């Protein structure tokens, strides 16, 4: 009977140790996963900011394009006038 109690107690202790070991490993794994997600999100945010900046620069250039085209047309007309004279 004493051997049975000792075996049962040992099994309970091993079970509890296994449970707590799994619990600790799960928490560590969760923390590591969160850290990786945070790093990936930071990289994504940085890339998005850079792309947004580039798009704004391109949009500003596109707004100036009609003005530049009009200036070229005006200069082209002047060149043709000078060539006619």
Secondary structure, 3 states (H helix, E strand, C coil): CHHHHHHHHHHHHHHHHHHHHHHHHHHHHHHHHHHHHHHHHHHHHHHHHHHHHHHHHHHHHHHHHHHHHHHHHHHHHHHHHHHHC
